[in-house]
Amino acid sequence: MIDPYRMIVVNIFISSLLGISFLIYCFVWPKKKFNFLAALILISLLPVISILRKGSYESGHLALHVNYTIEFYENLIAGNIFPQWADIGYGFPIHIFQYPLPYYAASIFHFIGFSFLNSVKLVLFFTYILSGITMYLWIKEEFGKIPGFVSAILYLFAPAHLVDMHFVVSLGESAVFAFIPLAFFSTKKFIETGKTVFFVLLSISVASLILTHPMVTIIIFYFLIVYALIIWFLKKKRKVKLIVYYFISILFGLMLSIFYWLPLISEEKYTMYTLTLPIPGFLTIKELLYSPALFGLLFQGNQGKSYNLIGYAHLILLFISIFFYLKKIFNTHEKIILLFFLGSFSILILLMLPISKPIWKLIPYINNIQSVARLLVPISFVTSAIAGIVVGKINKKWLIVLICIFTIYTTILNWGNRKMVPENRDIYVGYGEMYTEYYERDNPFYQKNYNFDGYILKRPSGKNIEIVTGKANLLEINRNPTKHEYIMQVKEATTFKENTFYFPGWTLMVNNKLHKINYQNLNNLGIITFDLNPGLYKTELIFNNTPVRSFSQSISIFTFILLTLCTIFTARQSVLISAKRFIKRTQLNVEKLSIKL
């Protein structure tokens, strides 16, 4: 265990050292241009230093995501490029429903040589830094370097961002911060330039959003489309084909990620998952404005409760933006963008309050968001963008520096978790389930007999297969998450229980012939059982794709190939154009030299 206050001292020392270095850089070498992006990357390291410490840390879901990463990686090494089944306990199809992109990233880190725990921590580390970079790039394109820098600072140090990374550790929710600004950046660049590279980037960013956190993406999508229409409307030359191509790019992003979202939508009906989701608990205005812990400076209480704050600097700049708007300081472009984000902020806040309960019942799939606190992700994005618009109208550099310092240092107590603990690998065994086991919602048999809380995740006695009745000899010859192979010498009629939950896709092959399985045995409801007569058998229990999964995976692969070819073609064209320009400049220089001679 590591004293949490020791990390606060480390944070104060490192941030002070970094601040002094910036002052020396600015005043000792004043002729040098300030590198905003490099400074931003250095500042973004401050809250992630604690993640690099050895061991695990107390949090909501860190162990859960490590466990899912282990199962995800085992699927990959078994040849399943689209993992679906987690072989935890009786097994469940968590990867059909759980966002996959963070686990692909964590699996790459593990393949390189990092432990599963460190791989998950590295995903948190790099997506945090990337979120600041993408926010800076987008706002810089809209309003300039200084507004981009300040917006990125507010985005990085938003309370919801820090709470997600250090306290809750919702891997997808933390990672999605990186892709929201990227989608807005690629939207702006494509509509302004029409270049193929931004068409591809937009498709990738949309797919990344969906594959990282689909529920947050549903909310963001509404605002992204409206933003695209605003940018198109503000152009002097409004080409209809440009906005058409924009929506085609969005379509490509949907097609690229269809391997995930189509099975999720179509096969969710075979589970109890959505039946367990009540309308999310709502928050009050007071809860959004102020934390009751340590004079408002700590975003997590002593009992592990996290406080859902908008952010103090964010609120101050929000009110300043309204004041500036009333004073008519902004130009037309800034005014329209500001009104859009103020409207977005108002809608998001409304959805977090009890008054919006009827709305949650109307919008499809929005109830899957589980907690209204997740809306703080787009709120952090919107308020950080508003801050950039405001800062663009502040001419005093000292005031801008003060805003950054205030934003950073009012969150310093939240730059790490409460304490580090040694990694306990036993905690990953049988950890976590999301009620995704097979369930027929309209079948009275299931409604009557299904025991919602009755299943344990750990297999009895650690056995993969058991004999219920009869007599037989068993030998397990191969097992991976989606294929279980046995040799069976059956001496008398025998009923076997293969300790795996049934879900559409599981098929049993006995001596290479399809064999009937039973998953409605009242004594083992949901678990695969089957009968065999005396004889020698090779049995294979295989988790195959359903038609929906096969179709969606084919579409994703086809789209990936298409976008790859498009990227190669664009890169080739760019190289050719650059080469022609170089040759032309060389010829002109030779001609000038010949004339002089």
Number of C-alpha atoms within 10 A of each C-alpha: 11 13 10 15 13 10 19 17 11 14 21 15 12 16 20 12 11 16 14 12 11 14 12 12 15 14 10 10 11 11 9 10 9 13 9 15 17 11 13 19 14 13 20 23 16 19 25 22 16 22 21 12 13 13 14 21 23 17 19 16 15 21 23 18 23 25 22 24 25 20 22 27 22 19 21 15 12 14 12 15 13 17 24 24 20 24 22 23 22 23 24 23 24 23 20 24 19 20 24 23 21 25 27 19 16 28 26 14 19 20 14 10 11 15 16 21 22 22 23 25 23 20 21 24 23 14 21 25 21 20 24 27 24 22 30 31 21 25 26 19 14 20 19 17 20 18 27 30 25 29 31 32 26 29 31 30 29 27 27 29 22 24 25 22 28 25 24 22 24 20 25 25 23 27 28 26 29 25 24 25 26 26 24 24 24 23 29 22 20 24 22 17 12 17 12 16 16 21 27 21 22 26 26 25 23 28 26 28 29 27 24 26 24 23 20 24 22 16 16 19 16 11 18 18 15 12 18 19 14 16 18 20 13 14 11 7 9 14 12 10 10 16 18 11 15 23 16 14 23 22 15 24 27 24 24 29 27 24 23 29 21 19 20 18 12 11 19 17 17 16 19 18 17 16 10 13 13 11 17 18 13 15 17 12 12 10 13 18 15 19 20 13 14 11 8 16 18 20 24 23 13 9 6 14 12 20 22 24 24 21 26 21 20 27 17 13 20 22 14 16 25 16 13 15 17 10 9 11 14 18 9 11 13 18 16 15 18 23 15 18 20 18 14 19 21 12 13 18 20 15 19 23 15 13 10 14 16 11 11 14 12 10 9 9 13 17 18 17 19 16 16 19 19 17 20 24 24 22 25 24 24 24 27 31 30 29 29 29 27 26 25 18 14 12 9 9 11 10 12 17 12 11 20 19 13 14 22 22 16 17 20 18 21 22 23 25 22 21 17 19 12 11 13 10 11 8 12 16 12 18 17 17 18 15 18 23 20 24 20 14 14 10 9 10 12 16 13 8 11 16 10 10 7 6 13 11 15 16 16 13 7 9 10 16 20 15 16 14 13 16 16 19 11 15 12 14 10 11 14 14 21 22 16 20 19 18 18 19 18 19 15 14 14 18 19 19 21 20 22 23 22 26 23 13 14 18 19 22 17 20 13 11 10 12 16 13 19 15 18 16 11 11 7 15 19 23 23 25 25 16 17 21 14 15 12 16 18 16 20 22 21 17 19 14 14 13 11 15 24 13 15 20 23 16 18 20 16 14 19 18 13 14 20 13 12 16 17 12 13 16 14 12 12 12 12 12 12 12 12 12 12 12 12 12 12 12 12 12 12 12 12 11 10 9 8 7 6
